[in-house]
Amino acid sequence: MAVSVNSRKIKKGLLILAVMHKSRFLNFSRGYLHSAVKSNEYSYSRIESNRVLKVLSKAGRIDDARNLFDKMLDRDDFSWNTMVAGYANSGRFTEAEKLFYETPVKSSITWTGLISGYCKYGFENEAFELFWEMKLQGQSPSQYTLGSVLGLCSTKGLLQKGEQIHGYAIKTWFDWNVFVVTSLVDMYGNCKCVFEAECLFEMVADCKYNAVWSAMLAGYSHYGYGYKAIECFRNMRTEGVESNQFTFPSILRACGAVMTCNFGSQVHGCIVRTGFGANIFVRSALVDMYAKCGDLNSAKSVLENMEFDDEVSWNSMILGCVRQGFEEEALSFFQKMLSRNMKIDEYTLPSVLNSFASMKDMQNAISVHCLIIKTGFEAYKLVNNALIDMYAKQGKLDCAIMAFSKMVDKDVVSWTSLVTGYSHNGSYEEAIKLFCKMIVSGVYPDQIAVASVLSACAELTVLRFGQQIHATLVKSGLGSSLSVDNSLVTMYAKCGNIVDANRAFDSMPTRDVISWTALIVGYAQNGRGKHSLQFYDQMIATGTKPDYITFIGLLFACSHDGLLGSGRAYFEAMDRVYGIKPGPEHYACMIDLYGRSGKLAEAKGLLNQMVEAPDAVVWKALLAACRVHKELELGEVAAKNLFELEPMNSMPYVMLSNMYSAAGKWEDAARIRRLMRSRGIWKEPGYSWIETNSRVDTFMSEDRRNPLRAEIYSKIDEIIMLIKEAGYVPDMSFALHDTDVEVKELENSSCNTGFHSSNQKWEFSKVSANRDHLNPPQIQIVQLPLRANQHWSQK
């Protein structure tokens, strides 16, 4: 056959296409070919046409490939297979399927071409239907067919189907094929079956095929087996297996997870030596590793030396800054991203919102929220969850609720963010209600949600509900965590059930200082201060160091048990032994301890030793001590400081007025009460509540809301008569001097003692128990301290 100039043109065009088909010069090479093949003078060969088809298909020029395919008079299996695979890889399945069924002779390659396309685009049902149909038609899947479907199983976490393919591979002896084994290792690794992946890996570990090593490394690093990943990488180097752009990101991720910056730096050196330092995925992994390890300078150095701006690397840098507490640095990088017109995504914004939450920067947070709305990221679940968390942490629960209510598809993170927000902001009842709604909605709580709602139960002292959550936790097999275990111990201790608190503590597999402190504080709050000190000694014996809160519990225990010597010793040991500077809470406990011991001079001396100005907690402790020991002059100093620190708090006004009354200074007492009224300050009534028959009932002084009030008040009147007959005389020293004795008795004995919320609570429990034939409940709560009269009347 005579070859014209056009033949040479086509061959030259093929060479150009082969080199440039993925570059910006593709239009030139395609035009060069097009000018040659449109001529009718040249009858080009089948081999040359197939080459052009292959290059055009790989370059994504599927329409040009189809034009050439239609002009071909002599098509073979290669021509049909190339076009089917080309359409499938381009996502044009209508044309791919039509051409597939028109193919005269379907080989394994034909079937694999369409199956691979389905797998590439995640069409799980179509891929597996065609795979099983292929077998029914008598075609044997190849290693590439199995690799494609296993890749789909890996991406989508289809463990059961992956196991079926594994079974087929064993039957057909493909389980020894390195390519198939690599796909199986990858599939099992991504499906969290690391043991199965290890067993398969051991079968081919002697080979030098780096893909299977990379797959095993990826499985280890992806699911938190950081040290195993490092060991695997070392073995890989020992065996002489070369690392590549797929190996390095996995090992760097593992280094970041276990925060081994030294080994990560060694891997960085290996990357530079092997020439992969310019790879964008490797560089991004380096930034992420250094940021997670806290080496922000190295992370910044890698980021600044990158040839092209990569959003993933910048996101890692921002997240690393937030995790290390450098929120301002994180915002600076975010502003640089915006100034460089870089693309921000759903992973950038949550880190930025977290930094605002830590900084309490509400103004800029609202600006970013506006940006989120403007750019359409409000539809992303990840961003919405970060918004809820950010507003909740800043105390803006109304904004958090609004963001939550706008979400169509709420996940466990959405619910947990708001439950935790309610709990941290003191809205404990709302936290429990929302937790119940989450369960009803079919969203199963995670460990963070459980820990938060247990904290809410502890603050409200609703033991029954806390026990139900504990039972659900055990029954569901959710698995425990240190935070959940600590919350359980705290909940039981605060609810007065110190026995179950001990049981929860004893069942903990691991304990930290929070675990020990929870029981130390629990014993102290339940009037067992000496047990707190014994428990502290046990903690020290285990090598656990106390923290700031531990000493609050210890000093509180010493204060309420009158252990002055022990209290002094612990207070002095804080800074001298453990390097913990005493805070206002510690000084308040010590002043209370001195006050209860009648040593107000020492209390005043300790107050003068404070480096920082005493806060309201300290002055309240001193004022309470002065009231007990009738130290009016020092009490006036404490009260006046409280007037400045907490001008709207009724406590110092009432206590100072009572002190004046007890000292017979009626004019001063009346003056304080007038001052209180002129400032619009009213004494908040004390509440008591009790848990009976799976419900919580609340009471306040002279409460008339309870349906059993007639029986309750009848019982109280009966008790008042009995205690008067027994010789009880109410303390009227706090009543104003210009009232009759009978009125004073009524004020102090009947209203403030007999009908005190705590007395109502006790009588309600007895009446309720008699009605329901139950024993009186064991758990009861009083929000405010009782006065002397109320204590006496309950004995």
Summary of the structure (lengths in Angstrom):
residues: 795
radius of gyration: 37.8
end to end distance: 120.6
largest distance: 134.3
contacts: 2565
relative contact order: 0.02
helix: 71%
strand: 2%
